[in-house]
């Protein structure tokens, strides 16, 4: 097979061994895997999580992999679909500096195949690291999240199907050529028009992540039985980069493979809200605490975020994706826990009704200059005495630019989020994931307390 951009990726995916991966990268991958699995268990209660589980159960098939938080086992692609949908169902799953939610697809694709193959924990870690390396580079090579939305009307997460195919293919044991076929085959079943952002109940937005995961699993399984696609689906004429790539896309895809690990750009979330809302929330709560501000005294809250982010959360129909609604609820409630949803109850609170129109959102020129694709915020609160106070948050808690999440952070998150589980045991098991003979043992811990 001649050397192409895609064969370079395929060779990297087939040839990278667990012992090649630096310890810090392995640790971050374990955190990502733990957090995404817990997010999907948490998200099973969402409308999308519930409906996707019902649908996947009806599809059935060989009992290869679990639909989390249910008693069902189904074919691996169907498990990936249900678990990916649940993973994004409650907006507490991780994001990435490149944009979107790779973990809600890549981790659940990999775990479904790991259960099918009875893969070790070390193999799962390797597969997830490789899936992030390829998936995020392809997204970045196509200009990233906001470029894909603005130019093509597409949510760039659909390109994470290639990362799902790589992760799945690695666990199945595909060679370099079959990895190329798997990536190509995954593209036939993955797409995501940005129109779904206009929905009101977060169903298709969540389901998309599951469909992307299933596309990657199916692509790898198809390649394993001999089905083929173009061996240079990324770089060929009319391939991925031809269709959507940025001018420097070819250089980005293969840049520093095995040296710069994309999973280190994973971000963790600690509240149930769209990611651009996290930094403004942190800034507002800090200002209120530091200055003793009372809700009744607030006359305006001016929120500046990057313009790209503003378009994601400005006046949205989905309450937990709407900055004006969420920030008002946070102020009125004094914060919101992971398991709490203030809606619809808070809508009838007179403090909320008064405050919500006082939230002024704009794209901030300083943030557009410093971090146009970032998640920072500059917030100013003005009170009845006319004295404004301002707080800038460069990165919200859990962002990779702020060091990511610590194990104690994740333990605290899931002590609150999944009280039925032993969060300490969950974190301890995840930290020694590479010692597990079967990666699925981590799911056993998520079943709940014995």
Protein Blocks (a to p, Z undefined) as FASTA:
>chain_A
ZZdfklmmmmmmmmpcfklpcfklmmmmmmmmmmmmmmmmmmmmpmklmmmmmmmmmnnp
adfbccehiabdcdfklmmmmmmmmmmmnopaccdfkgpjfklmmmmmmmmmmmmnopaf
klmmmmmmmmmmmmmmmmmmnnpjmlmmmmnopafklmmmmmmmmmmmmmnopafklmmm
mmmmmmmmgccdfklmmpmnommmmmmmmmmmmmmmmmmmmmmnopacdfklmlmghilk
lmmpcfklmmmmmgoghkacfklmpccdfbdcdfklmmmmmmmmmmmmmnopafklpgbd
cddddfklmmmmgopablklcmklmmmmmmmnopaafkbcfbfklmmpmklmmmmmmpcc
dddfklmmmmmmbcbdcdddddfkopacddddfbaghiaklopaafklmmmmmmmmmmmb
cfklmmmmmmmmmmpmblklmmmmmnopZZ
